[in-house]
Amino acid sequence: MGTKKPAYIVRPPTAVLTRGFDPRLSVGSARPAVFRSSTYVFSSPESAERAFAISLGHAQPNEKESVDLIYARISHPNAEILEDQVVPLEPGAKASAVFNSGMAAISSLFFTFCPQGSSFVYTTPLYGGTYHLIHQLLEPLGIHGISVPAGDTKQLNSAVESAPNLRLIFIETPANPVLTMTDISSASKAAHRHPNSPLVVVDNTFLGPTFQHPLVQNADLAVYSATKYLSGFSDLLAGLILGRDPSLIAQLHGTRAVLGNILQADECWLLDSRLPTVSLRMNRQSKNAQRIAEALATHKKIEKVFYPTLFDNPEQIRIRDAQCQFPGAIFSFRLHGGKRAAFDFLRNLQIARNAVSLGGVETLACHPASTTHSEMSNEDQKLLGVTDSLVRVSVGIEDWRDLLHDFHQALNSVTNYE
Ligand SMILES: Cc1ncc(COP(=O)(O)O)c(C=O)c1O
C-alpha cells in the first residue's frame, strides 16, 4: 500500500496570486476580466430553479457543484473571484463576503446576527461610524449594546457573563485613535464559556490582514474596512468579512442580497488587483511609522506618542506581544499647547496631508477630536484619551526621512502655547 504524500500548502503571498481564479473562465486572461452584467443567463430552467433554492437557503450546493449565477445584487463573478482570492490572506479563514464599504460590512453583521431584543458587548473607543450605528440605529431597534473600555479584560469578561440574550462581542483592536489593545483570545474564551456561544468579531482594519490574525486567536469573524490597507490607494470604498465557518458567511451573503450592499464589479476588480501587494505595502508602512514615531517621542513640543513599540503599560505590552506581529503604520501624539498647537501642526504639513482615513500609500494626518471622534460626548472623549491636542497619523510608503523632516518643520512652526 503506497502512502499518499501530503498536499503541499503554499504560503499566503503565493496563494493570493495563484488560488481562487481560473483563467479558463476568463477566456485565458491572466488576470480576471470585469463582468459588468446585472443579470445572468441560466443554463436551463432546472438550473435556475436550483440556483434560487440554494440562494434562498432551501438547499445546499453539493461539493464541486457549479451553481448558476442569478443577479448581480446576490453575487457576480468579480465578487466571487475576490472572495476566493482574499481568503489566504486571513489565516484560519475558509470563506469571505465583500461589501461596498466597511460600514456596509459592519451594519450587515449586526443585522444578521443580532435580532431585536438581543444584546452585544463592544469595546470603546470604536470607529465613529460604528458608534453612530450602535446609538442611532441599533439601540432604537431594541438591539442593546453594552460598552466596555478597550483593553479591560476583567470588565469585558464580566460584561459577557452578565449580558442578557448575548449574541455577539465586537472588538476593535487596536482602538482608534490611541491604539489601546484588547485581548482577542481572552474574549474568545469568555464567549466559549457563555451558554449562548456569542460570536467574537474583530474589526481588524488597523493591523490586518498582515500583522494581526483574529481567527488564529479563536475569533469567529474578522471585519475590515477594505477601503484602508487592503485597497491601499485611497481611491475606493469596500468592506470585507472573513470567517472560519462558511455557514456564517452564507448568512452574511443572504443579508447582503436583501440590503443590496455588495461591492460592484469594477471595484471588486480593483481591490482584487491590490491584494498581492498588501503585505509589501504594510511592511514598508510599519517600518516607516516605527522610525518616525520613535524619533518624535522625545521631541520637546510633543507630550506623548501613542504607538505599540512605545507602550509602557505591562498589560498592553503583553497583549501586543501575544497577538501582533508588527506595530503597524498608525500612531497618534499629543502636543503641548492644545487644539491650537494641533491645528498649527496640521496646517503646516507639506508632504503629509490633512485628511481622515488611513492605510493608503500616502501619509495622512487628522485631528480626531474635531473630526473622526467628534460625535463622542466630551466625557467619553476625555475618558478615552481623545484630547484637543491629539493628532493621528497614518504613515504611507514615502521615504521616512522626508516624512520626519516634514513633521519636524511642521512642529517648528507650532508656536509654544504653554
Ligand atoms: C476601524 C474602522 N472600521 C470601520 C471603518 C468604516 O469603513 P468604511 O469607511 O470603508 O465604511 C473605518 C473607517 O475609517 C475604520 O477606521
PDBQT file of the ligand as one rigid body, heavy atoms in Angstrom, charges set to zero:
ROOT
HETATM    1  C1  LIG A 501     -11.553  50.832  12.197  1.00  0.00    +0.000 C 
HETATM    2  C2  LIG A 501     -12.554  51.183  11.133  1.00  0.00    +0.000 A 
HETATM    3  N1  LIG A 501     -13.611  50.388  10.948  1.00  0.00    +0.000 NA
HETATM    4  C3  LIG A 501     -14.548  50.662  10.005  1.00  0.00    +0.000 A 
HETATM    5  C4  LIG A 501     -14.445  51.783   9.210  1.00  0.00    +0.000 A 
HETATM    6  C5  LIG A 501     -15.506  52.063   8.181  1.00  0.00    +0.000 C 
HETATM    7  O1  LIG A 501     -15.052  51.792   6.899  1.00  0.00    +0.000 OA
HETATM    8  P1  LIG A 501     -15.592  52.479   5.553  1.00  0.00    +0.000 P 
HETATM    9  O2  LIG A 501     -15.189  53.915   5.596  1.00  0.00    +0.000 OA
HETATM   10  O3  LIG A 501     -14.932  51.688   4.488  1.00  0.00    +0.000 OA
HETATM   11  O4  LIG A 501     -17.070  52.338   5.550  1.00  0.00    +0.000 OA
HETATM   12  C6  LIG A 501     -13.343  52.628   9.355  1.00  0.00    +0.000 A 
HETATM   13  C7  LIG A 501     -13.205  53.824   8.506  1.00  0.00    +0.000 C 
HETATM   14  O5  LIG A 501     -12.405  54.696   8.764  1.00  0.00    +0.000 OA
HETATM   15  C8  LIG A 501     -12.375  52.317  10.352  1.00  0.00    +0.000 A 
HETATM   16  O6  LIG A 501     -11.309  53.100  10.553  1.00  0.00    +0.000 OA
ENDROOT
TORSDOF 0
